[in-house]
Amino acid sequence: MVERSETESALSIVEKNFNEKQFEKVISITLASGDLKFKYPVMLLYQGIAYRELGEYTNALESFSEFGLISDLDTNLMYWHQGLVYLKADDPEKARETFSKIDQNGSFKGEADVKEILDSLK
């Protein structure tokens, strides 16, 4: 059984490495964390962003999808990050489709950014 201090430590190590742009370490730690992602779904966001920054778009999309499945956070956050992956992967059609889901759902912190991106993809 993993103690609370160990789980908090794993999350803080992921955050530290993420902030230092040590994306390979972020991925390694999150993959080794096992079931901690169910307790701290934000680890999957860090993992997905790390994959995106390394150009591993398929893995990034999988991480964000898994985040959406296990997180009680707003699904628009998942769509936001998936849309950014599609932009980086130079797939404007998929980006438009994904950002449109946010636009349809409404009430997203970056709603103005979504509308601006959608306008630029027309």
N, C-alpha and C positions, 0 to 999 in steps of 0.2 A: 504494500500500500504506500502511496506517495503522500508524504506529509504536506500540510498547507505551505510551510516555508519553502519546501522544494518546488511546489508548483508556482508560487509567486516568484521564486528565484528564476525558474525557467522562463517565465514571461518577461521578467526584467532583463534577462540576458538577451532574449530575442529583441526586445525594444532597444537595448543598448547597441547591439550589432546593427540593427536596422538604421538607427540614427547615425551610425558611423559608416553607413553604406557598405557593410560587410555582408552582401546579399547571399553569398555562398554559405556563410555561417548561419544566417537566418534560416535558410532552407534545411541545412543539416540538423539544426536544433529542433525545428518544428517537425521534421520527419521522425526524429528520434523521440519526440515527446509523447507519442502514442495517444492515449485517450485524453490527454490534457486539452486537446482541441475541443472536446465536448464541454469542458468546464470553462475554457477560455477561447471561444470561437475567434476572437480577434487575432489569435495566432495564425489562423488561416488567411486573414487579410494581409498580415505581414508576409506570409509565405507567398501568396499570390502576387503581391507587389514586387517582392524580390524576384520571382520568376519573370515577371513582366520586364523588370529593369535589366535582366540578363538575356532578354530576347527569347525566353522559353514560353511562348504564348499558349501552347496547348496546356502545359502544366499550370500556367497562371489561370486560365479559364476553368480548369478542373478545381483548383483551390477555391476560386470565388464561388463556383457552383456548390461545392461542399459547404462553404461558409453559409450560403443561402439556405441550405437544407437543415443545418443544425443550429443556426443562430436565431434568437428571438428579436434580433435587431431588424431594422427596416430593410426590406428586400431591395429597395431602391439603391442602397449602398452597394449591393452585389451588382446590380445592373450598371451602376456608375463605373465600377472598376472593370467590369467586362467590356463596357463601351470603350474605355481607354485602351484596353488590350487591342481591340479591333482597330482603333485609330493607329496605334503603333505598328500593327501588323499590316497596315495599308489596305484595310478592308472597309471602305466607307459604307457600303451597303449594310453589312452586319452591324457596324457602329450606329448607323441611322436607326436600324431596326431595334437595337438594344436601348439607345437613348430615348426612343419613342415610348418604350415601356415606362420609363420614368415620367415622361411628359404626361402620359395617360393616367398614371397613378397619382400624380401631383404630390404636394407637400414633401418636398425634398430640399434639404439645406442648400444644395447647389442648383436649385431650379433655374435660376437666371443663366448659369453656365450651360445647363442642358439646352435651353432654348437657343442660346448663342451657337452652340455646337451644331444643333439641328439646322439652324439657318445657314451655317457655313457648308453643310453637307448637301444642300439642295442643288 
